[in-house]
Amino acid sequence: MARDTGSEALARLAEERVDHRFKGLPPDADGLTVGELAAQRRNLFTGGFTTPVLALSAERLEHNLALMETYAVRHGLAFAPHGKTSMAPRLFRQQIDRGAWGITLAVPHQVRVAREFGVQRVFLANELVDPAALRWISAELDADPGFRLVCYVDSVRGVERMDAALAGARRPLDVVVELAAGEGARTGVRTEAECAAVADAVAATRTLRLVGVAGYEGEVPRADPERVHAWLRRLVALAVAFDEAGRFAGLDEIVVSAGGSAWFDAVADVFAQIPEMSAPVLKLLRSGAYVSHDDGHYRKLTPFNRVPEEGALEPAFRLWAQVVSRPSAEQAFVNAGKRDAAHDLDLPFAQVVRRDGTERPATGVSVTALSDQHAWLRTTDEADLDVGDWVGMGLSHPCTSFDKWQLIPLAEADGTVVDYIRTFF
């Protein structure tokens, strides 16, 4: 059904009641609405929050949003940040308010969340062949002329399944042919000849409309700048060849899309060289991890390391846990584990220790392993750590940090919690 801009749905998030579902929040806040609790501006360290608790830095979030908005404008890119990172409608809205074309998503559930909160443009970075999901999306398109969804296709069989599921649709579904990043890479069509066959299959339907090409350079085997640039040039050449063959005839714009969080500088370089085509080109970047950045995987891989003159993203997450056991001079345990911390790419990084209102570097403290609800800490002679201390840890991989927390305090540098970020995974 047609929806408003999503402002009403976002407003309803503030009306949700705080209760046992939301870990880390003050027990004495039970029964308050999220909006009422936010209005109290409690302090993360003295306001009754219990450990473990994940906090998102208000200042660093704002910095990251502004930096990528500026980057996209500077390089002439449209921006559809990948929403799977946060699945937080409040952040979707902030990204769109900062000039994002729309939101990239991966699976039908995520599209349903985005639609509930008023997102009008979705780039679905997957071939969608589920009949129930396709019928729902078709109904959304038919009911709301302002809604646009662009979806991958990467096989003739997929096109056939999509066409069958969409029989009777009034509006065609916009699709882009996904070019694989190489042999043995993830999804996508492996050769240009196969890409042409998929495009021909789309043209033979009335339920699908070919609007461009796309792919994900992060899957380039043995990725380095030379290989990534070469694949991106191949993607652009595919778009040009399709255009010269008349496959985009009648379009108002042609979509060419790529861009994860590790190589968006290469995307900017190559997309700047896209030649004039039969219609204006929507150069669509999809990087998503920037919104919170991290202290591990993306801190090492971010393109801003290669182009420091463009600025730098700032890690915005910190997980706070409490020392609950100090069995020896070389070992300690805090009460946060795999259920609370991202651990698929790197273990958390011990950064600071708080005791009696004073914060200092976590010198001599490192995380060596995670159990379900404990982090194992190794401590050297330099470590000053005792039972009851709070340890602040940085995390690696934003996507698997957000998904462990349903309501995340948004805290200013002094610990004042100014809002709460609701996620839907």
Buried (B, 14 or more C-beta within 10 A) or exposed (E): EEBEBBEEBBEEBBEBBBEEEBBBBBEEBEEBBBBBBBEEEBBBBEBBBEBBBBBBBBEBBBBBBEBBBBBBEEBEBBBBBBBBBBBBBBBBBBBBEBBBBBBBBBBBEBBBBBBBBBBBBBBBBBBBBBEEBBBBBBEBBBEBEEBBBBBBBBBBEBBBBBBEBBEEBEBBBBBBBBBBBBEEBEBBBBEBEBBBBBBEBBBEBEBBBBBBBBBBBBBBEEBEEEBBBBBBBBBBEBBBBBBEEEBBEEBEBBBBBBBBBBBBBBBBBBBEEBEEBBBEBBBBBBBBBBBBBBBBBBBEBBBBEEBEEBBBBBBBBBBBBBBBEBEEEEEBBBBBBBEBBBBEBBBBBBBBBBBEEEBEEBBBBBBEEBEEBBBBBBBEEEBBBEEEBBBBBBBBBBBBBBBBBBBBBBBBEEBBBEBBBBBBB
